[in-house]
Amino acid sequence: AQRVLPFRLPLNFEGLYVTSLAARFDDSRTRQELGFAPRDPRDTFADTVRWLLEKGHISPKHAGKLAA
């Protein structure tokens, strides 16, 4: 894919492989002891894209609707 796209993707084979494993875990102890509540991944991704845009790592074109 990297040879086709006009920009560099911020990932490598190992990172892609690890995210594809879909590892399961139990976070109930963390929730109980620390009061941790995980965020919706969509919100986290949107915040990350906004941050990348703000820091100049991506262009408004690549940020899409989040650039508005």
C-alpha positions as CSV (number, residue, x, y, z in Angstrom):
1,A,0.0,0.0,0.0
2,Q,2.9,2.4,0.8
3,R,4.0,2.4,-2.9
4,V,0.5,3.4,-4.0
5,L,-0.4,6.2,-1.5
6,P,1.0,9.7,-2.0
7,F,1.9,10.0,1.7
8,R,3.7,7.9,4.4
9,L,1.6,5.8,6.7
10,P,2.5,6.0,10.4
11,L,2.7,2.3,10.9
12,N,4.9,-0.7,10.2
13,F,4.3,-4.4,9.8
14,E,4.8,-5.2,13.5
15,G,2.3,-2.6,14.6
16,L,-0.3,-3.7,12.1
17,Y,0.2,-7.4,13.1
18,V,-0.2,-6.6,16.8
19,T,-3.4,-4.7,16.3
20,S,-4.8,-7.5,14.2
21,L,-4.5,-10.0,17.0
22,A,-7.6,-8.7,18.8
23,A,-6.2,-9.7,22.2
24,R,-8.8,-10.0,25.0
25,F,-8.2,-8.9,28.6
26,D,-10.1,-8.2,31.8
27,D,-9.9,-4.6,33.0
28,S,-12.5,-5.0,35.8
29,R,-9.8,-4.6,38.5
30,T,-8.5,-1.4,36.9
31,R,-12.1,-0.1,36.7
32,Q,-12.8,-0.9,40.4
33,E,-9.5,0.2,42.0
34,L,-8.8,3.3,39.9
35,G,-12.2,4.2,38.7
36,F,-11.0,4.0,35.1
37,A,-13.6,4.1,32.4
38,P,-12.3,3.6,28.8
39,R,-13.2,6.1,26.1
40,D,-15.1,5.2,22.9
41,P,-12.3,4.4,20.4
42,R,-14.0,6.7,17.8
43,D,-13.6,9.7,20.2
44,T,-10.0,8.8,20.8
45,F,-9.3,8.5,17.1
46,A,-11.0,11.8,16.3
47,D,-9.0,13.6,19.1
48,T,-5.8,12.0,17.7
49,V,-6.6,13.2,14.1
50,R,-7.3,16.7,15.5
51,W,-4.0,16.7,17.4
52,L,-2.1,15.6,14.4
53,L,-3.7,18.4,12.3
54,E,-3.0,21.0,15.0
55,K,0.7,20.0,15.2
56,G,1.1,20.0,11.4
57,H,1.7,16.3,11.0
58,I,-1.3,15.9,8.6
59,S,-3.0,18.3,6.3
60,P,-6.7,19.4,6.5
61,K,-7.3,17.3,3.4
62,H,-6.1,14.2,5.3
63,A,-8.1,15.2,8.4
64,G,-11.3,15.3,6.4
65,K,-14.4,16.5,8.2
66,L,-12.5,16.8,11.5
67,A,-10.5,19.8,10.0
68,A,-13.6,22.0,10.0
